[in-house]
Amino acid sequence: MARRDISGAVDFAYLENYAAHDQAIIAEVLTIFREQSGMWMRLLDPEAPAGHWRDGAHTMKGAALGVGAVQLGEACAAAEAGAGGSPAQRMALLERVRTALDAALSDIAAYQHEQALQSLRTPRA
C-alpha cells in the first residue's frame, strides 16, 4: 500500500494545509478519525431511532469534512437529512455512508503507510 493506492476519497492536500504541514498533528487527527469511525457507524443502525441517526451522521459529517473526506461528508449529510425515513431508506443511506467511509479509511491507510515509509527514508537531524 502506497500513495499510488489513494483514490481521492480524502483530500490530503486540504488536510496538510489545514494542519500547516505538521505531520504529527496530521497523524494524530487521522488516527483519531480511524478509531472513532467504528463508534459513529454503531449510531447508524437502520433500526435505531432517528435521533441516533442524525447525531451519528452529523458527527461523522463534521469529522469527515475536517480531514478532507468530502464524499463521506456528503453521504453523511444525506443520511442526516433522511434519518426519519423508513428502515429501507435508512439502509440505503447507511450503505452509501459505509461505502464512502470504506474509501476514506482505505485512503487514510495508504497515506499513513506512505508517511511511515517516508520517515524511514528521511534522516533525522
Beta strands, then each sheet from edge to edge (+ up, - down):
end
